Structures are given as structure tokens and as C-alpha cells.
Amino acid sequence: LTVGQQQQQQAVILPDPSSAVLQVDALTGELQPRAVLDREQLVSTCVAVRVADGQFSAVATVCVALANINDNEPVFDAAWGRTLTVPENTVRAQLLHVSAT
């Protein structure tokens, strides 16, 4: 940039912006997902971003790693009853075995 002149910078994802799972705001350079990202389907992704101001340009590779959050509720086996009975004076009895997926 020339001192005293401020040129507008523009950012774009290379080589094909529509093929990436991320999108970049051309004016601010802010990266955002195109849709909700699910770590079970995508652990990480990398995109090349080019920023240009009309005179100069630069390309950087941006990699995003998705954090694993518990977004799926466990499903319990409904076969067990809701009432547990333990005989009096029983020691070390197995009270319950829960299976969840």
C-alpha cells in the first residue's frame, strides 16, 4: 500500500470457493462454515486463502481442527426396569448394568 492511499483488500478461497466447507467474507477476511460441521464426519479441513489489494497479493493456508463435543445424546437400553430390588443383608451384589450407545 502506498502511504496516504488505502486500497480495498479482497479475500477469496482457492482454487474453487464453492467446493470448500468454509467460506470467507471477501472484505473482512472472516472465515465461517458454510453449514454445521460435525466432527464425526470431518475432523479437520484446510483451505488456501488469497488476499489481494489490487497491487499485491498473498496466499496462506488456513487449517481448522474441529473440537469434539458431546452433541449426540446417549441411547440407553430400555429393557431394564425402573425399580431395583436388593435382598436385605446382601453384600457386593451387582445393582445395575447399563448399556448405552
ChimeraX commands (.cxc) that place a marker at each C-alpha (Angstrom):
marker #1 position 0.00,0.00,0.00 radius 0.5
marker #1 position 1.17,3.48,-0.75 radius 0.5
marker #1 position 1.33,5.91,2.18 radius 0.5
marker #1 position -1.73,8.13,2.06 radius 0.5
marker #1 position -3.67,5.75,-0.15 radius 0.5
marker #1 position -5.76,2.96,1.26 radius 0.5
marker #1 position -6.80,0.27,-1.17 radius 0.5
marker #1 position -9.57,-2.21,-0.54 radius 0.5
marker #1 position -8.36,-5.72,0.23 radius 0.5
marker #1 position -10.31,-8.71,-1.02 radius 0.5
marker #1 position -10.07,-12.31,0.16 radius 0.5
marker #1 position -11.05,-15.46,-1.72 radius 0.5
marker #1 position -10.72,-19.20,-1.12 radius 0.5
marker #1 position -8.66,-21.03,-3.76 radius 0.5
marker #1 position -8.98,-22.80,-6.14 radius 0.5
marker #1 position -12.79,-23.02,-6.10 radius 0.5
marker #1 position -14.63,-21.13,-3.33 radius 0.5
marker #1 position -17.82,-23.17,-3.79 radius 0.5
marker #1 position -16.06,-26.50,-3.15 radius 0.5
marker #1 position -14.81,-25.61,0.34 radius 0.5
marker #1 position -16.70,-26.33,3.56 radius 0.5
marker #1 position -15.61,-22.87,4.70 radius 0.5
marker #1 position -16.42,-19.51,3.19 radius 0.5
marker #1 position -14.52,-16.26,3.51 radius 0.5
marker #1 position -16.00,-12.78,3.66 radius 0.5
marker #1 position -14.29,-11.03,0.74 radius 0.5
marker #1 position -13.99,-7.69,2.55 radius 0.5
marker #1 position -13.26,-8.68,6.16 radius 0.5
marker #1 position -11.43,-11.97,5.58 radius 0.5
marker #1 position -13.55,-13.68,8.25 radius 0.5
marker #1 position -13.82,-17.46,7.77 radius 0.5
marker #1 position -17.13,-19.15,8.53 radius 0.5
marker #1 position -18.51,-22.65,7.91 radius 0.5
marker #1 position -20.97,-23.00,5.02 radius 0.5
marker #1 position -23.09,-25.37,7.16 radius 0.5
marker #1 position -22.98,-27.02,10.57 radius 0.5
marker #1 position -19.77,-29.02,10.86 radius 0.5
marker #1 position -19.86,-32.46,12.52 radius 0.5
marker #1 position -16.62,-33.93,13.88 radius 0.5
marker #1 position -17.87,-37.46,13.23 radius 0.5
marker #1 position -17.85,-36.57,9.53 radius 0.5
marker #1 position -14.95,-34.10,9.34 radius 0.5
marker #1 position -12.03,-33.92,11.79 radius 0.5
marker #1 position -10.20,-31.06,10.09 radius 0.5
marker #1 position -10.10,-29.09,6.88 radius 0.5
marker #1 position -7.59,-26.80,5.17 radius 0.5
marker #1 position -8.21,-24.07,2.61 radius 0.5
marker #1 position -5.94,-21.73,0.71 radius 0.5
marker #1 position -6.96,-18.09,1.06 radius 0.5
marker #1 position -5.69,-15.37,-1.25 radius 0.5
marker #1 position -5.84,-11.74,-0.12 radius 0.5
marker #1 position -5.21,-9.04,-2.71 radius 0.5
marker #1 position -5.29,-5.26,-2.63 radius 0.5
marker #1 position -5.07,-4.59,-6.34 radius 0.5
marker #1 position -1.29,-4.24,-6.34 radius 0.5
marker #1 position -0.06,-7.07,-4.13 radius 0.5
marker #1 position -1.45,-10.45,-3.15 radius 0.5
marker #1 position -0.56,-13.20,-0.73 radius 0.5
marker #1 position -1.77,-16.75,-0.24 radius 0.5
marker #1 position -1.97,-18.52,3.11 radius 0.5
marker #1 position -3.16,-22.00,4.02 radius 0.5
marker #1 position -5.64,-21.99,6.88 radius 0.5
marker #1 position -6.31,-25.27,8.71 radius 0.5
marker #1 position -9.26,-25.70,11.05 radius 0.5
marker #1 position -9.48,-28.61,13.51 radius 0.5
marker #1 position -12.91,-29.40,14.89 radius 0.5
marker #1 position -13.21,-29.92,18.64 radius 0.5
marker #1 position -15.07,-32.99,19.82 radius 0.5
marker #1 position -18.18,-32.13,21.81 radius 0.5
marker #1 position -20.85,-34.49,23.03 radius 0.5
marker #1 position -23.56,-33.48,20.59 radius 0.5
marker #1 position -25.25,-36.90,20.49 radius 0.5
marker #1 position -27.36,-37.95,23.45 radius 0.5
marker #1 position -26.70,-41.49,24.71 radius 0.5
marker #1 position -29.34,-44.09,23.95 radius 0.5
marker #1 position -30.00,-46.46,26.83 radius 0.5
marker #1 position -31.28,-50.00,26.54 radius 0.5
marker #1 position -34.91,-49.71,27.64 radius 0.5
marker #1 position -35.14,-53.39,28.61 radius 0.5
marker #1 position -34.22,-52.84,32.25 radius 0.5
marker #1 position -36.93,-51.80,34.67 radius 0.5
marker #1 position -37.00,-48.67,36.70 radius 0.5
marker #1 position -37.28,-50.39,40.09 radius 0.5
marker #1 position -34.24,-52.07,41.65 radius 0.5
marker #1 position -34.65,-54.62,44.42 radius 0.5
marker #1 position -31.75,-55.79,46.57 radius 0.5
marker #1 position -32.34,-58.50,49.16 radius 0.5
marker #1 position -31.63,-57.43,52.71 radius 0.5
marker #1 position -28.10,-58.11,54.03 radius 0.5
marker #1 position -26.71,-58.66,50.50 radius 0.5
marker #1 position -23.04,-57.71,50.14 radius 0.5
marker #1 position -21.34,-56.83,46.87 radius 0.5
marker #1 position -24.35,-57.51,44.69 radius 0.5
marker #1 position -24.45,-56.07,41.21 radius 0.5
marker #1 position -27.21,-53.50,41.33 radius 0.5
marker #1 position -27.40,-52.48,37.71 radius 0.5
marker #1 position -25.64,-52.87,34.39 radius 0.5
marker #1 position -26.39,-50.03,31.99 radius 0.5
marker #1 position -25.62,-50.20,28.31 radius 0.5
marker #1 position -25.62,-47.08,26.19 radius 0.5
marker #1 position -24.67,-46.35,22.60 radius 0.5
marker link #1:1,2 radius 0.2
marker link #1:2,3 radius 0.2
marker link #1:3,4 radius 0.2
marker link #1:4,5 radius 0.2
marker link #1:5,6 radius 0.2
marker link #1:6,7 radius 0.2
marker link #1:7,8 radius 0.2
marker link #1:8,9 radius 0.2
marker link #1:9,10 radius 0.2
marker link #1:10,11 radius 0.2
marker link #1:11,12 radius 0.2
marker link #1:12,13 radius 0.2
marker link #1:13,14 radius 0.2
marker link #1:14,15 radius 0.2
marker link #1:15,16 radius 0.2
marker link #1:16,17 radius 0.2
marker link #1:17,18 radius 0.2
marker link #1:18,19 radius 0.2
marker link #1:19,20 radius 0.2
marker link #1:20,21 radius 0.2
marker link #1:21,22 radius 0.2
marker link #1:22,23 radius 0.2
marker link #1:23,24 radius 0.2
marker link #1:24,25 radius 0.2
marker link #1:25,26 radius 0.2
marker link #1:26,27 radius 0.2
marker link #1:27,28 radius 0.2
marker link #1:28,29 radius 0.2
marker link #1:29,30 radius 0.2
marker link #1:30,31 radius 0.2
marker link #1:31,32 radius 0.2
marker link #1:32,33 radius 0.2
marker link #1:33,34 radius 0.2
marker link #1:34,35 radius 0.2
marker link #1:35,36 radius 0.2
marker link #1:36,37 radius 0.2
marker link #1:37,38 radius 0.2
marker link #1:38,39 radius 0.2
marker link #1:39,40 radius 0.2
marker link #1:40,41 radius 0.2
marker link #1:41,42 radius 0.2
marker link #1:42,43 radius 0.2
marker link #1:43,44 radius 0.2
marker link #1:44,45 radius 0.2
marker link #1:45,46 radius 0.2
marker link #1:46,47 radius 0.2
marker link #1:47,48 radius 0.2
marker link #1:48,49 radius 0.2
marker link #1:49,50 radius 0.2
marker link #1:50,51 radius 0.2
marker link #1:51,52 radius 0.2
marker link #1:52,53 radius 0.2
marker link #1:53,54 radius 0.2
marker link #1:54,55 radius 0.2
marker link #1:55,56 radius 0.2
marker link #1:56,57 radius 0.2
marker link #1:57,58 radius 0.2
marker link #1:58,59 radius 0.2
marker link #1:59,60 radius 0.2
marker link #1:60,61 radius 0.2
marker link #1:61,62 radius 0.2
marker link #1:62,63 radius 0.2
marker link #1:63,64 radius 0.2
marker link #1:64,65 radius 0.2
marker link #1:65,66 radius 0.2
marker link #1:66,67 radius 0.2
marker link #1:67,68 radius 0.2
marker link #1:68,69 radius 0.2
marker link #1:69,70 radius 0.2
marker link #1:70,71 radius 0.2
marker link #1:71,72 radius 0.2
marker link #1:72,73 radius 0.2
marker link #1:73,74 radius 0.2
marker link #1:74,75 radius 0.2
marker link #1:75,76 radius 0.2
marker link #1:76,77 radius 0.2
marker link #1:77,78 radius 0.2
marker link #1:78,79 radius 0.2
marker link #1:79,80 radius 0.2
marker link #1:80,81 radius 0.2
marker link #1:81,82 radius 0.2
marker link #1:82,83 radius 0.2
marker link #1:83,84 radius 0.2
marker link #1:84,85 radius 0.2
marker link #1:85,86 radius 0.2
marker link #1:86,87 radius 0.2
marker link #1:87,88 radius 0.2
marker link #1:88,89 radius 0.2
marker link #1:89,90 radius 0.2
marker link #1:90,91 radius 0.2
marker link #1:91,92 radius 0.2
marker link #1:92,93 radius 0.2
marker link #1:93,94 radius 0.2
marker link #1:94,95 radius 0.2
marker link #1:95,96 radius 0.2
marker link #1:96,97 radius 0.2
marker link #1:97,98 radius 0.2
marker link #1:98,99 radius 0.2
marker link #1:99,100 radius 0.2
marker link #1:100,101 radius 0.2
view
